[in-house]
Amino acid sequence: MGGIGDNLKNARESKGISLRKAEEDTKIRKKYLQALEEGNYEVIPGRVYAKGFLRNYANYLGLDQDEILMEYKLLGTPVREGFQESEFKKKYQQRRTNRSNRKTYLMTAVIALLAVFTLVVYGYINKDNGGLGLQDEDNTPPTEQTDKNDGRNTGEGDNQEDANVQQEQQSDEPGEAGIPPAGQNEGQGGAEGVQQNTMTILLKGKDQVCWINIRVDGANTFTGNIVPGETKTFTGSSVVMTLGNAGAVEVVKDGTSLGVLGGYGEVVKNREFSAETL
């Protein structure tokens, strides 16, 4: 038995290879390599494994593996008493299964955490931006912007409506000797005898927040959010609106409800409403 071990050890030392280095290169545990060099085969779990280790180690050291194995067979080297190869394989397979299960569990946990994080971030963004990811251009909080524009738009709308009523009353009154009052037939925009009428557009916030942009007669009048229960009034001869969540706003023109212009989450761009021409 000593002859095989001495050959293995001398070959290793002549190449300047340590047992630790041989273990890394051959993937054979250091204690088994040392047992082969010492001829202590009872440490190795089974004759089949001993032959496999001898073959690989001999090749690694540049020795004749057939000669080494023949000498091993002639020696009739015993293995560890009471060793059961099937039991050894079972334990080895169980360790591999446990490592695989641990990797699977870790991957599942990482994926679940990423999914929860994504949902939280998505919900936070939707909450801040009214469910659409749209923001006010001036980044003013919706409540403050709504309060300011409520007062502005309501006052302008009331004053404009009073002016419209007065204008209509004046237009119904004939002038002296059947001649219309001065300026009545002067058209807006230079068209003689044509006068552009005005209309009132009322927006009613329903059950969700909606980002809106309103242009009245070509001028940018309002940009911001309209919240549930809130109303906004705009008066002019032409109103162009963009709605970020069309299903959340009811549109009323001159007291007649037009319903909603689209579904929830649908963006309606540049929808124009014009007053009738007198």
Summary of the structure (lengths in Angstrom):
residues: 278
radius of gyration: 45.2
end to end distance: 119.4
largest distance: 142.5
contacts: 740
relative contact order: 0.08
helix: 50%
strand: 19%
